[in-house]
Amino acid sequence: MIEIEKDKNQAIGIRLQKYIADAGLASRRKAEKMISEGRVTLNGSPVTRLGTKVDPTVDHVRVDGKMIRPVTGQSVVFALYKPKSCITTLDDPQGRDTIVKYFPKSAKRLFPVGRLDYDAEGLILLTNDGELAQNIAHPGKHVWKEYFVKIRGKISPEEIGRLKPGPVIDGKKRQPVMIRHLHTINDKTWLSVSLQEGLKHHLKKMFGQIGFPVLKIKRYSIGNVELKEMKPGEIRKLSSEEVSNLLETIGAIQ
């Protein structure tokens, strides 16, 4: 009888991994890993079952012993021009600059959507909405991210054409990409490259494997949000219209 009541209660509430993501602690995928590793407790008891439901009004969830609560209220999204030599994490054991350095002091519980390499620069989104972050970053949502990429060498239209259907990276064929030649000066070429997924060192591996070292990466846009005239380290809050357009892009609203 007790077990039946427990199962009945489990039908109420939200999934534990979503609860953790909504608290801004991690993406839903990373939250699932935390649960599987036994780092999460529900009302004082360890939980490893991914289907576990949480009632935010009565349940207490801790991760690594720390109480967490989901962010309530309207989703807030900021656009940040991440400078080079900056880590896209909330802390760094090596003591390097992180994007937290550029967070607005009035904002709380922000975390980055996706990542940019340490030596890359450009647009990155910050939000308090874990589900929104996961959807934007997920390749299945088909949110295009445009990058300006400088490579060493003169790449031919034929070589660009071979990459467009989807490059093979780490032994796996990836999603199609869009590439436009912008200009070539001496032995350096600027390209506009749009991706729907973001593997670690994606652009460097894609061009490096056909003999073109990547010299510079600057992300210009994510979906409908553009860098425009922003300068390195500058941050701005997205308008409600921009956030709505993002939600529409990922299919969160119809």
C-alpha positions in Angstrom: 0.0 0.0 0.0 2.8 2.4 0.9 4.6 1.6 -2.4 1.4 2.3 -4.4 1.0 5.7 -2.7 4.6 6.5 -3.6 4.1 5.7 -7.2 0.9 7.7 -7.3 2.8 10.7 -5.9 5.5 10.1 -8.5 3.0 11.0 -11.2 2.8 14.5 -9.8 5.4 17.1 -10.4 8.4 17.5 -12.7 11.3 15.2 -13.5 14.3 15.5 -11.2 16.7 16.2 -14.1 14.5 19.1 -15.3 14.2 20.4 -11.8 18.1 20.5 -11.5 18.4 22.1 -15.0 15.7 24.7 -14.1 17.8 25.6 -11.0 20.6 26.7 -13.4 23.0 24.1 -12.0 23.6 22.1 -15.2 22.0 21.1 -18.5 19.5 18.3 -18.3 21.9 15.8 -19.7 24.5 16.7 -17.1 21.8 16.6 -14.4 21.0 13.0 -15.5 24.7 12.1 -15.0 24.7 13.7 -11.6 21.7 11.6 -10.6 23.2 8.4 -11.9 26.4 9.1 -10.0 24.4 9.3 -6.7 25.2 13.0 -6.2 21.5 13.9 -5.7 19.2 13.5 -2.7 15.5 13.9 -2.5 14.2 14.7 1.0 17.4 13.3 2.5 17.6 10.1 0.5 19.9 9.4 -2.4 18.1 9.1 -5.8 19.5 7.4 -8.9 16.3 6.7 -10.8 16.0 9.2 -13.7 12.2 8.9 -13.8 11.8 10.3 -10.3 9.3 13.2 -10.0 9.6 16.2 -7.8 6.9 18.3 -6.2 8.6 21.8 -5.9 6.0 22.8 -3.2 7.0 20.2 -0.7 10.2 18.3 -1.8 13.8 19.2 -0.9 16.5 18.5 -3.4 20.2 18.6 -2.8 23.1 18.2 -5.2 26.4 17.4 -3.5 24.8 18.4 -0.2 23.7 21.8 -1.4 20.0 22.7 -1.5 18.7 23.8 -4.9 15.5 25.5 -6.1 14.3 26.1 -9.6 14.3 29.6 -11.0 10.8 31.0 -10.9 9.4 33.8 -13.0 10.0 34.9 -16.5 13.0 33.6 -18.5 15.8 36.2 -18.7 18.4 36.0 -21.5 21.5 38.1 -22.0 23.8 38.4 -25.0 27.5 38.6 -24.2 30.4 39.3 -26.4 32.8 36.8 -25.0 36.4 38.0 -25.4 39.3 35.7 -26.3 41.3 34.2 -23.5 38.2 33.6 -21.4 36.6 30.3 -20.2 32.9 29.6 -20.9 32.3 28.2 -17.4 31.3 29.6 -14.1 34.6 28.8 -12.5 38.1 27.6 -13.5 40.5 25.6 -11.3 43.4 27.2 -13.2 42.4 30.7 -12.2 41.8 32.0 -15.7 39.1 34.6 -16.5 35.6 33.1 -16.9 32.5 34.7 -18.3 31.3 35.4 -14.8 33.6 38.4 -14.9 31.2 40.0 -17.4 27.8 39.1 -15.7 25.6 42.0 -14.7 25.7 42.4 -11.0 21.9 42.7 -10.8 21.4 39.3 -12.4 21.3 36.0 -10.4 21.6 32.4 -11.3 22.8 32.9 -14.9 24.7 30.3 -16.8 25.9 30.0 -20.4 24.1 28.4 -23.3 26.6 26.1 -24.9 30.3 27.1 -25.1 33.0 28.8 -27.0 36.7 27.8 -27.1 39.1 29.6 -24.8 40.7 31.3 -27.8 37.5 32.0 -29.7 35.4 35.1 -29.3 31.9 36.4 -30.0 28.3 35.8 -29.1 27.2 33.6 -26.2 23.8 33.6 -24.5 23.3 33.6 -20.7 20.0 32.6 -19.1 18.3 31.6 -15.9 16.2 29.0 -17.8 17.8 25.6 -18.0 15.2 24.1 -20.4 15.7 27.1 -22.8 19.4 26.7 -22.7 19.2 23.0 -23.4 16.9 23.5 -26.4 19.0 26.2 -28.0 22.2 24.1 -27.7 20.6 20.8 -28.8 21.4 20.0 -32.5 18.0 18.4 -32.9 16.3 21.8 -32.5 18.2 23.1 -35.6 19.2 26.5 -34.2 21.8 27.9 -36.6 24.9 29.5 -35.2 26.9 31.7 -37.6 30.7 32.1 -37.2 33.3 34.2 -39.0 36.3 32.0 -39.4 39.8 32.9 -40.6 41.9 30.1 -42.0 45.4 29.9 -43.4 45.3 29.1 -47.1 43.1 29.6 -50.2 40.3 27.1 -50.0 38.6 26.2 -53.3 34.9 26.0 -54.0 35.3 22.3 -54.5 36.8 21.9 -51.0 34.0 24.0 -49.5 31.5 21.9 -51.4 32.8 18.7 -49.8 32.2 20.0 -46.3 28.7 21.3 -46.8 26.8 18.0 -46.7 28.3 17.3 -43.3 32.0 16.9 -42.4 33.3 13.7 -40.8 34.7 14.5 -37.3 36.0 12.0 -34.9 34.9 9.2 -37.2 31.3 10.3 -37.4 29.5 12.2 -40.1 28.0 15.4 -38.8 25.1 17.6 -39.7 25.2 19.7 -42.9 26.9 23.1 -42.7 26.5 26.4 -44.6 29.7 28.0 -45.8 30.2 31.3 -47.7 33.5 32.7 -48.9 33.9 36.3 -47.7 37.4 37.4 -48.9 40.9 36.2 -49.3 44.0 38.4 -48.5 47.4 37.0 -49.4 47.3 33.5 -47.8 44.4 34.0 -45.4 40.8 33.5 -46.1 37.7 34.6 -44.2 34.5 32.5 -44.3 31.0 32.6 -42.9 30.2 29.2 -41.4 26.9 28.2 -39.9 26.5 25.1 -37.7 23.6 23.4 -36.0 25.8 21.5 -33.6 28.8 22.5 -31.5 31.3 19.8 -30.9 34.5 20.7 -29.0 36.9 22.2 -31.5 34.3 21.6 -34.2 35.6 24.3 -36.7 39.3 23.6 -36.0 38.8 19.9 -36.7 36.6 20.5 -39.7 39.0 22.7 -41.6 42.2 21.2 -40.1 41.4 17.7 -41.5 41.5 19.1 -45.1 44.7 21.1 -44.5 43.5 24.5 -43.4 44.6 25.7 -39.9 42.0 27.9 -38.2 43.5 31.2 -37.1 40.5 33.0 -35.7 36.9 32.2 -34.7 34.2 34.8 -34.0 30.6 33.7 -33.4 28.3 36.3 -34.9 24.8 35.0 -34.3 22.6 32.3 -32.5 19.2 31.9 -34.2 17.7 35.4 -34.5 20.2 37.0 -32.0 23.1 38.9 -33.6 26.3 40.4 -32.2 25.9 43.5 -34.3 28.1 46.4 -32.9 28.8 44.9 -29.5 32.4 45.0 -28.3 34.4 42.4 -26.4 33.1 42.1 -22.8 29.9 44.0 -23.5 26.6 42.5 -22.4 22.9 43.4 -23.1 19.6 42.0 -22.0 17.5 40.5 -24.9 14.1 42.2 -25.5 10.9 40.2 -24.9 10.5 40.0 -28.6 13.9 38.5 -29.1 13.3 35.9 -26.4 9.9 35.0 -27.9 11.6 34.6 -31.3 14.1 32.2 -29.7 11.3 30.2 -28.1 9.5 30.0 -31.4 12.7 28.8 -33.2 13.1 25.9 -30.8 9.4 25.0 -31.0 8.7 26.0 -27.4 5.8 28.1 -28.6 3.6 27.8 -31.6 
